[in-house]
Amino acid sequence: VRGRKLYLIHYPDGTVYCPTPKATGKYTAPPAYYEGAVYIAEVDFPADIIRIIRFDETSPEIAVEAEIVLYFSRWHEEGDGPDYKYWEEIVVRNLKGEVTDSFPGDIQLMPNGEMWHLK
């Protein structure tokens, strides 16, 4: 993972914020607006750390206020040609990065906030 820069642009004044600098080995998920704040999940693979960053306009702060279940997708491929197989599974981790569960399929977040498990 080479990392990516994430920019947040304040409307209407156009102020640009970069709450998570780009770094090799870090994955930054798209931001989510929840209960009046912007939250960003960041995975630091070399350090084996998962961070939930709560962003406000003055300074980003690392906020681990509650135990949060994190869902990651893992895909598998094997074989070639007619023997090729592909499948996905969901891996559930706690904030310490420990795997607490895994199951086959995919999870989709629907517009109304429901999580659908696709098998």
N, C-alpha and C positions, 0 to 999 in steps of 0.2 A: 504494500500500500504506500503510495507516494504522498498521500494527504491531499487536501484541497483547501482553498481559501473560501471562507464563508463571509459574505457581506450582508449586513442588514441595513436597509435604507429607511430612515425615518420620514414619514409623510406628515405634513406637507413641506417641511423645510429642506428636505433632501440630504440631511446629515447622514454620512456613511460611517458605519461601525464594522469592525472586523474582530469579533469576540474570540475567535479561535484561530491562531496563526497556523499556516500550513507547515506540516512537519512530516518527515518520512516515518512511516509506521503508525500514523494516527488516522483514524477514520472518523469523520464528523457527519452525523446524520442530518437530514434537513430539519430546520427548526420547527417547533410546534408551539402554538399559542395555547396556554392552559391557565385558567383561573387568574387572568390579568397579567401574566408574565410570559416571556419567551423562554422556552427551554430547549437545550441542545444536548443530545447524547454524543459523547466523544469516547471512542475506544482507543486506548494507547496500547498497541500490541506489544512493543518491546518491554514496556513496564508492567504488562498484565493488569491494567487498571481500566475500569469503566467509570466515567465521570458524567454526572448530570449537571450541566451548567445552566444556572438561572441568570438571564441577562436583564439588566436594567440600563438605562441610558447613561448613567454615571460611571459604572464599571461592572464588568462581568464578575460574578462571584460563583465559586463552586458551592453548590447547595445539595447536600444529601440529607433531606429532611425526613424521609420515610423510606422504608424498604420498598423498592419498586421492582416489579418483575419485568425483565427485559427479554424480548423474543428476537432471535436471530435465525436467519435462514441458512441452511447448509445444503449444498447440492452434491450429488454423487453421479459420476459417469464411469462406465466400465465397458470394455469390449469395443469391437469395431464392426462396421458394416451391419449385416443382419443380426449380429450378436450384441449390438450396442444397446445399453440400458442407461436410463437417466431417471433419477428420482430425487425428491426434496424431502427434507425433514426440518422441523422447527426445534431449535435448542433454546431452552429457558435457562437464564442465568440470574443470579442475585447480583447486588451491587459489588460484591467482592469478586465477581467474575466466575464464581463456582457454578457448574452445571447442576441445576436442580431437577430438570426433566428434559426429555426429548421425545418427539412423536412424529410419525410420517405426515407429510402434507405441507400446506402453506397457510399463512394467516393473512387475511385482507382486512384492513380497517375501512369500514363503510362510512359514507357521508354523515350518517346519523350517530356515529361514534361506536356502533357495535363492531365487535371483532368476529369475523367468520372464519372458521377452520375449514379449509378446502382439502379434501382427501383425494 
